[in-house]
Each structure stands twice: as structure tokens, then as C-alpha cells.
């Protein structure tokens, strides 16, 4: 009976019955990495590393974890997959789309005709395909490729969870992770545009898949420490025993980093209480930033334009970065309070919920399981 009680406690923590503030803290750190490299010139980057990519890839792992958990907890998904899939997509749109529309309006206003022709593909979450075809990042909307990757993942992943039997789901997810490496290798060997290996969903299935694997493991009552230790062992093994040079273009170090991020998520999938670790991981300022991190990510590219519009000239330097960060925080907080939350509540009242589904709380997105915040809709910031 004691073992059963422990298992039920672990399941409550892993399945999102309890709010986990540490996930919001992780979101805050990840989105801070994005702002750090986008607002400061390269000489200021710690270790010369492009930390923005680290933050975005961490969000992919967190998204895989949270969205997979949400789908696993939706008991209607296997009984009525079409209805559950439709509800899932509507819930994601209710969470993510209002903020996107506000950004696109501001983008079109600031950049005029140069921006307006890109708005339709951005609004349809096809910006990554446009970038691939044109081999061009665009302008202030360059960051929307990651949201497109998330949304394209959302279209397919619920069917994976619905159709694959639970007992073989871990194997299917591992094959999905391997598919990412095979895709990157094949894309490189074919001599195709490097954009494809950076902006297409297939290139990130290892990050999304590692997060999904953590969600499945925790729901199978595997202890968090065991999950984290296994992922850290994989991370160390990849770095210690690199693959042959012929497989180098599969970029196995990306899988290694995904394992590291997955281990961090597994370790944080609990409440830590009043001790020093809890005070650090559940610090209110960081948790607050994490709760509005989607808006921060969405609006951070237009903050320099607003500052330039107000000052009448282009500004540079670290102090400018701090001003842009302050503007971004104000925009994200206002959007969260005045746009995202009211619209989400309005749609939630009008949209019927699957009766058998658990309460939806999490995340990537971009808005689940062991929810990062009571009002988040996607893991991607």
C-alpha cells in the first residue's frame, strides 16, 4: 500500500494535477537567452555561443514534454480521436493566435509594404517554408519559424499518441528521435539548402521527442532521478564517443543537448518546498517572466523598431539592449493582461470541452503535464 501511495503521488506530480512553478522559471531563463543574443552584439556573447538557439531548442524539448503529457492525459483521444484532435487545435489557437495577430499588425505598421507580403504566410504558420524557399530569414518576423515548427508538430503529434499503443509508444518515440538525425544527415548529403536543416519540423524531432519520452517515462512511474540519470548518461556518451566522420552532418551534438535539457525538465517536475532550491526555482519574478514568456518571445523583435520610432534614429550598444528588454516586458505584460487572457477566457466559455479530458494547463509554444503555469498554452515562449 505504501508503494501504491508513492506511485499515485508521482503520477499526480507528473500528470499536471499540481502546478509546477519551476517550469515557468525555466521558460524565463530560456527566453532571456533569446533576448541576450538578439539585443547584444556578438562580442558580448558569453563564450561566443549563440545562446538564443539554446533557448529555442530548450523550448522545443519542454513543448514535447508538456504537449505529450496533455495528450496522454486526454482520455478521449483514443475513444474519439477526431473530436479530441479538433479540440486540441482549437485550444492551441485560442492560446497562441491573439498574440500573433497583435505582432503581425505591429510588424505591418512598422515595416509597411516590406512586411505586408509576408504576413499571410506568417498568419498561416508557414513562415519556415517561406524562409526555405527564399533562403531568407525576413525581418522582424524572423523568429516566427519556431512557432511554425511548433504548429506543424501539433497537427501530427496527437495522431501519434492516439494511434500507437501505449506499450510500444516509447519505441515509436525513439524511432522519431532517430528520424531527426537521419533527416539532418540525408539533407546534408543531398547538398540541399542549409535552411531546411534549421527551419523544418523534421530537424527538431529529437528535441520534441526527448521531451515526449520524459513525459511517457514519468507517467510510467519511473522515478525522476532515474529518468534524468539515463538522459545524462546518453548526453555523456554522445560527447565521449562521437560518431564516425561520415555521420558528422547528422549533428549528434544536438541530440546530446536535447538529452541534457530533458534531464533538467525531469529534475524540475516537482514542487520543491521552502528550501533554498525551491526559493531559487520558484522565485516570483522569474515565474512571472515565465508566465508571459510567449509574449516576450513574440514581441521582442519589434521592440527595437518601437525604440527607433520614438527616438527618431537607430540606437546601438548594451544600454539600447536594456531599453529594448524593458519595452518587451511592458508589451508582453500588457498583451497577457489585455489581449491573451480575456480572449482565452471568452473562447474557453464558448468552446465545449471533452468531458473525459483532464484540466488543460500546460504549454509551445506556443504555448499539460506538470504544467508550467495555470494559463499557459504552449511551451514555446
Secondary structure, DSSP 4 states (H G I P E B T S, - for coil): -HHHHHHHHHHHHHTTSS--HHHHHHHHHHHHHHHHHHHS-GGGSGGG--HHHHHHHHHHHHHHHHHHHHHHHBTHHHHSHHHHHHHHHHHHHHHHHHHHHHHHHHHHHHHTHHHHHHHHHHHTT-HHHHHHHHT---STTTTHHHHHHHHHHHHHHHHHHHHS-HHHHHHHHHHHHHHHHHHHHHHHHTT--TTHHHHSGGGGHHHHHHHHHHHHHHHTT--HHHHHHHHHHHHHHHHHSPPPGGGGGG-HHHHHHHHHHHHHHHHHSS--TTSHHHHHHT-HHHHHHHHTHHHHHHHHHHHHHHHHHHHSS---SHHHHHHHHHHHHHHHHHHIIIIIHHHHHHHHHHSPPPTTBPPP-----B--TT-S-TT---B--
